[in-house]
Amino acid sequence: MPAKDIYHDAVKNALIKDGWVITADPYLIRYKDVDLFADLAAEQPIAAERQGKKIVVEIKSFLSPSPMRDFELALGQYILYRNLIQLTAPEYSLYLAIKESRYQNFFLRDSIQDLIRIDSIKLLIVNTMQEEILQWID
């Protein structure tokens, strides 16, 4: 089992506050001879705004001295997880959860926005102090 990200509980609590039901913590991605763990899986009840939607969330803190290196690693992991989820559980959508300040200070750069668009990265922006979801970016 992988270690939990430092924002794991804040993201989990933000999802619960937003009406999501956590269905796995962590979420096992099993395909043939590969076992990997994404941070969370969640579902929205039918009566909720995102009715019946199922998501897997990978949480990243981007704490190293090089946000670009963190982005490299997160992007590769995201694409790997997304591809395996499409093979094993296509009803789930994968989101990369990040802290609001990292989104503002790094992810809004023009070059990063281009890469997010090219690779169709779905983002979940979280205020980790208030444990609130600020934005869903599809």
Backbone as CSV, one residue per row, in Angstrom:
resi,resn,N_x,N_y,N_z,CA_x,CA_y,CA_z,C_x,C_y,C_z
1,MET,0.838,-1.193,0.000,0.000,0.000,0.000,0.875,1.245,0.000
2,PRO,0.553,2.196,-0.865,1.342,3.425,-0.916,1.027,4.333,0.278
3,ALA,1.978,5.224,0.567,1.760,6.205,1.634,0.739,7.237,1.174
4,LYS,-0.032,7.757,2.117,-1.029,8.772,1.790,-0.361,10.131,1.602
5,ASP,-0.866,10.884,0.638,-0.422,12.252,0.407,-0.798,13.110,1.615
6,ILE,-0.050,14.184,1.858,-0.338,15.009,3.039,-1.711,15.674,2.977
7,TYR,-2.269,15.821,1.780,-3.596,16.435,1.644,-4.712,15.402,1.497
8,HIS,-4.377,14.148,1.695,-5.345,13.066,1.491,-6.643,13.291,2.276
9,ASP,-6.520,13.497,3.574,-7.721,13.652,4.402,-8.502,14.908,4.053
10,ALA,-7.806,15.986,3.712,-8.491,17.232,3.336,-9.308,17.040,2.060
11,VAL,-8.744,16.350,1.078,-9.469,16.093,-0.176,-10.641,15.150,0.080
12,LYS,-10.401,14.119,0.843,-11.472,13.167,1.174,-12.627,13.884,1.875
13,ASN,-12.314,14.713,2.870,-13.355,15.451,3.592,-14.073,16.444,2.692
14,ALA,-13.354,17.064,1.767,-13.981,17.991,0.820,-14.978,17.252,-0.077
15,LEU,-14.614,16.066,-0.528,-15.534,15.270,-1.350,-16.789,14.900,-0.553
16,ILE,-16.600,14.481,0.678,-17.745,14.110,1.520,-18.649,15.317,1.745
17,LYS,-18.056,16.483,2.030,-18.840,17.713,2.199,-19.646,18.046,0.941
18,ASP,-19.076,17.698,-0.214,-19.711,17.991,-1.501,-20.765,16.949,-1.881
19,GLY,-21.016,15.981,-0.994,-22.058,14.993,-1.244,-21.596,13.681,-1.836
20,TRP,-20.297,13.479,-1.943,-19.762,12.236,-2.486,-19.696,11.167,-1.409
21,VAL,-19.860,9.926,-1.823,-19.699,8.777,-0.940,-18.377,8.111,-1.323
22,ILE,-17.476,8.019,-0.376,-16.175,7.378,-0.639,-16.398,5.865,-0.681
23,THR,-16.035,5.262,-1.796,-16.257,3.820,-1.974,-14.976,3.005,-1.865
24,ALA,-13.823,3.677,-1.957,-12.539,2.977,-1.804,-11.475,3.966,-1.359
25,ASP,-10.655,3.532,-0.407,-9.578,4.368,0.124,-8.467,3.454,0.612
26,PRO,-7.542,3.097,-0.244,-7.310,3.505,-1.626,-8.132,2.676,-2.616
27,TYR,-8.064,3.070,-3.884,-8.765,2.377,-4.964,-7.760,1.486,-5.698
28,LEU,-8.022,0.193,-5.702,-7.145,-0.761,-6.376,-7.441,-0.788,-7.877
29,ILE,-6.395,-0.568,-8.645,-6.476,-0.725,-10.105,-5.745,-2.027,-10.415
30,ARG,-6.499,-3.033,-10.810,-5.923,-4.349,-11.097,-6.172,-4.666,-12.570
31,TYR,-5.086,-4.916,-13.296,-5.189,-5.286,-14.703,-4.117,-6.322,-15.002
32,LYS,-4.557,-7.500,-15.394,-3.675,-8.618,-15.711,-2.649,-8.812,-14.598
33,ASP,-1.367,-8.493,-14.872,-0.317,-8.709,-13.878,0.101,-7.421,-13.164
34,VAL,-0.765,-6.398,-13.193,-0.458,-5.094,-12.598,-1.459,-4.773,-11.495
35,ASP,-0.948,-4.383,-10.327,-1.765,-3.866,-9.230,-1.221,-2.495,-8.847
36,LEU,-2.052,-1.473,-8.974,-1.679,-0.118,-8.597,-2.766,0.451,-7.698
37,PHE,-2.428,1.477,-6.941,-3.395,2.078,-6.024,-3.530,3.568,-6.293
38,ALA,-4.731,3.991,-6.673,-5.059,5.413,-6.721,-5.565,5.780,-5.325
39,ASP,-5.601,7.063,-5.021,-5.906,7.483,-3.656,-7.332,7.193,-3.205
40,LEU,-8.319,7.544,-4.031,-9.723,7.422,-3.612,-10.618,7.058,-4.781
41,ALA,-11.753,6.459,-4.463,-12.853,6.324,-5.416,-14.097,6.834,-4.711
42,ALA,-14.994,7.459,-5.473,-16.204,8.020,-4.883,-17.339,7.978,-5.884
43,GLU,-18.552,8.016,-5.349,-19.762,8.042,-6.174,-20.693,9.122,-5.657
44,GLN,-21.448,9.707,-6.566,-22.491,10.659,-6.210,-23.811,9.920,-6.192
45,PRO,-24.592,10.074,-5.126,-25.928,9.468,-5.114,-26.782,10.019,-6.264
46,ILE,-27.761,9.260,-6.665,-28.613,9.616,-7.801,-29.272,10.982,-7.636
47,ALA,-29.656,11.352,-6.438,-30.357,12.615,-6.221,-29.423,13.831,-6.260
48,ALA,-28.139,13.626,-6.245,-27.194,14.740,-6.190,-26.994,15.375,-7.562
49,GLU,-26.325,16.520,-7.547,-26.113,17.309,-8.763,-25.392,16.533,-9.866
50,ARG,-24.392,15.769,-9.517,-23.627,15.000,-10.506,-24.133,13.558,-10.562
51,GLN,-25.413,13.385,-10.434,-26.127,12.129,-10.274,-25.479,10.888,-10.895
52,GLY,-25.146,9.981,-10.001,-24.646,8.684,-10.412,-23.234,8.663,-10.939
53,LYS,-22.530,9.764,-10.894,-21.172,9.819,-11.422,-20.215,9.062,-10.496
54,LYS,-19.233,8.390,-11.106,-18.222,7.656,-10.356,-16.849,8.232,-10.720
55,ILE,-16.048,8.486,-9.690,-14.737,9.069,-9.928,-13.653,8.328,-9.160
56,VAL,-12.449,8.411,-9.692,-11.239,8.018,-8.988,-10.418,9.294,-8.869
57,VAL,-9.837,9.513,-7.695,-9.087,10.740,-7.436,-7.658,10.389,-7.049
58,GLU,-6.720,10.980,-7.761,-5.312,10.875,-7.404,-4.895,12.243,-6.862
59,ILE,-4.371,12.263,-5.646,-4.048,13.496,-4.938,-2.542,13.751,-5.044
60,LYS,-2.188,14.969,-5.403,-0.770,15.332,-5.507,-0.526,16.650,-4.786
61,SER,0.569,16.698,-4.021,0.870,17.889,-3.221,1.864,18.836,-3.897
62,PHE,2.699,18.352,-4.804,3.669,19.209,-5.496,4.536,19.970,-4.496
63,LEU,5.259,19.256,-3.649,6.050,19.875,-2.594,7.552,19.941,-2.866
64,SER,8.013,19.322,-3.931,9.465,19.331,-4.174,9.897,20.724,-4.639
65,PRO,11.212,20.970,-4.645,11.706,22.272,-5.111,11.406,22.536,-6.594
66,SER,11.095,21.482,-7.344,10.816,21.629,-8.773,9.375,21.227,-9.090
67,PRO,8.471,22.212,-9.199,7.090,21.864,-9.557,6.991,21.191,-10.931
68,MET,7.927,21.522,-11.827,7.894,20.896,-13.154,8.204,19.405,-13.039
69,ARG,9.142,19.036,-12.197,9.452,17.607,-11.996,8.259,16.897,-11.359
70,ASP,7.631,17.550,-10.380,6.421,16.986,-9.774,5.336,16.799,-10.826
71,PHE,5.220,17.783,-11.728,4.212,17.701,-12.790,4.517,16.546,-13.738
72,GLU,5.791,16.394,-14.093,6.203,15.262,-14.939,5.746,13.940,-14.350
73,LEU,6.039,13.742,-13.088,5.684,12.492,-12.408,4.166,12.330,-12.301
74,ALA,3.477,13.405,-11.951,2.016,13.347,-11.818,1.350,13.079,-13.166
75,LEU,1.850,13.698,-14.223,1.284,13.507,-15.561,1.441,12.053,-16.013
76,GLY,2.627,11.506,-15.829,2.844,10.106,-16.208,1.959,9.158,-15.417
77,GLN,1.860,9.402,-14.126,1.015,8.558,-13.276,-0.451,8.700,-13.672
78,TYR,-0.895,9.921,-13.940,-2.277,10.172,-14.325,-2.619,9.410,-15.609
79,ILE,-1.767,9.515,-16.611,-2.030,8.850,-17.897,-2.047,7.329,-17.717
80,LEU,-1.107,6.801,-16.958,-1.082,5.363,-16.679,-2.367,4.917,-15.986
81,TYR,-2.754,5.606,-14.928,-3.968,5.257,-14.192,-5.204,5.397,-15.077
82,ARG,-5.287,6.492,-15.824,-6.452,6.707,-16.691,-6.593,5.576,-17.708
83,ASN,-5.482,5.179,-18.314,-5.538,4.102,-19.305,-5.966,2.782,-18.678
84,LEU,-5.424,2.464,-17.523,-5.796,1.215,-16.859,-7.250,1.243,-16.372
85,ILE,-7.703,2.389,-15.913,-9.109,2.513,-15.493,-10.035,2.355,-16.698
86,GLN,-9.646,2.893,-17.850,-10.464,2.709,-19.059,-10.576,1.237,-19.433
87,LEU,-9.519,0.463,-19.163,-9.541,-0.973,-19.456,-10.323,-1.780,-18.424
88,THR,-10.332,-1.334,-17.178,-10.897,-2.141,-16.097,-12.232,-1.646,-15.553
89,ALA,-12.454,-0.340,-15.575,-13.668,0.240,-14.984,-14.022,1.531,-15.720
90,PRO,-14.434,1.422,-16.988,-14.643,2.621,-17.809,-15.764,3.544,-17.318
91,GLU,-16.552,3.088,-16.358,-17.600,3.950,-15.807,-17.029,5.024,-14.878
92,TYR,-15.742,4.913,-14.519,-15.087,5.876,-13.635,-14.337,6.934,-14.448
93,SER,-14.339,8.168,-13.951,-13.523,9.253,-14.492,-12.414,9.538,-13.494
94,LEU,-11.205,9.769,-13.993,-10.060,10.045,-13.139,-9.840,11.546,-13.015
95,TYR,-9.630,12.011,-11.774,-9.317,13.412,-11.496,-8.002,13.503,-10.742
96,LEU,-7.239,14.537,-11.049,-6.037,14.873,-10.309,-6.411,15.988,-9.341
97,ALA,-6.317,15.705,-8.041,-6.671,16.687,-7.019,-5.428,17.452,-6.593
98,ILE,-5.546,18.789,-6.619,-4.427,19.632,-6.217,-4.926,20.778,-5.343
99,LYS,-3.999,21.275,-4.561,-4.268,22.405,-3.673,-4.451,23.687,-4.498
100,GLU,-5.342,24.545,-4.025,-5.664,25.786,-4.727,-4.424,26.631,-5.031
101,SER,-3.538,26.793,-4.078,-2.372,27.651,-4.308,-1.456,27.079,-5.395
102,ARG,-1.321,25.766,-5.475,-0.503,25.160,-6.534,-1.173,25.370,-7.890
103,TYR,-2.487,25.291,-7.912,-3.209,25.562,-9.157,-2.941,27.002,-9.607
104,GLN,-3.082,27.956,-8.686,-2.884,29.369,-9.013,-1.439,29.670,-9.427
105,ASN,-0.466,29.083,-8.718,0.934,29.433,-8.920,1.653,28.623,-9.992
106,PHE,1.061,27.514,-10.410,1.751,26.678,-11.393,0.843,26.242,-12.539
107,PHE,-0.315,25.723,-12.222,-1.177,25.128,-13.247,-1.807,26.138,-14.196
108,LEU,-1.826,27.402,-13.839,-2.383,28.420,-14.731,-1.355,28.967,-15.722
109,ARG,-0.127,28.493,-15.655,0.878,28.883,-16.643,0.409,28.421,-18.023
110,ASP,0.667,29.246,-19.032,0.210,28.926,-20.393,0.695,27.563,-20.860
111,SER,1.965,27.256,-20.621,2.511,25.977,-21.073,1.820,24.802,-20.382
112,ILE,1.545,24.924,-19.103,0.896,23.848,-18.356,-0.549,23.695,-18.810
113,GLN,-1.232,24.810,-19.052,-2.603,24.747,-19.560,-2.651,24.024,-20.907
114,ASP,-1.673,24.280,-21.770,-1.611,23.582,-23.062,-1.455,22.080,-22.865
115,LEU,-0.568,21.678,-21.951,-0.347,20.249,-21.697,-1.576,19.589,-21.084
116,ILE,-2.251,20.284,-20.193,-3.480,19.755,-19.600,-4.534,19.534,-20.675
117,ARG,-4.638,20.476,-21.584,-5.613,20.356,-22.673,-5.247,19.203,-23.610
118,ILE,-3.971,19.105,-24.004,-3.528,18.044,-24.915,-3.794,16.663,-24.321
119,ASP,-3.500,16.505,-23.034,-3.642,15.198,-22.393,-4.990,14.993,-21.706
120,SER,-5.906,15.942,-21.875,-7.263,15.837,-21.308,-7.240,15.505,-19.819
121,ILE,-6.454,16.264,-19.055,-6.338,16.039,-17.621,-7.517,16.697,-16.911
122,LYS,-8.219,15.928,-16.108,-9.321,16.451,-15.309,-8.764,16.838,-13.941
123,LEU,-9.083,18.054,-13.505,-8.546,18.562,-12.243,-9.643,18.797,-11.221
124,LEU,-9.274,18.587,-9.984,-10.128,18.884,-8.839,-9.325,19.852,-7.968
125,ILE,-9.794,21.095,-7.872,-9.085,22.124,-7.121,-9.707,22.205,-5.738
126,VAL,-8.853,22.076,-4.704,-9.346,21.959,-3.333,-8.695,23.015,-2.435
127,ASN,-9.524,23.643,-1.607,-9.011,24.462,-0.510,-8.767,23.482,0.626
128,THR,-7.505,23.188,0.872,-7.177,22.150,1.853,-7.370,22.621,3.293
129,MET,-7.313,23.907,3.519,-7.536,24.425,4.875,-9.019,24.334,5.259
130,GLN,-9.897,24.726,4.338,-11.331,24.685,4.582,-11.947,23.333,4.221
131,GLU,-11.150,22.483,3.596,-11.619,21.175,3.117,-12.849,21.337,2.230
132,GLU,-12.669,22.155,1.183,-13.763,22.442,0.252,-13.265,22.303,-1.185
133,ILE,-14.158,21.777,-2.022,-13.871,21.725,-3.453,-14.200,23.093,-4.024
134,LEU,-13.223,23.674,-4.715,-13.410,24.993,-5.307,-13.801,24.925,-6.766
135,GLN,-13.263,23.918,-7.452,-13.508,23.859,-8.897,-13.281,22.454,-9.446
136,TRP,-14.166,22.072,-10.364,-13.999,20.858,-11.154,-13.618,21.319,-12.552
137,ILE,-12.536,20.811,-13.086,-12.122,21.185,-14.434,-12.108,19.921,-15.276
138,ASP,-13.034,19.864,-16.208,-13.131,18.711,-17.109,-12.513,19.060,-18.448
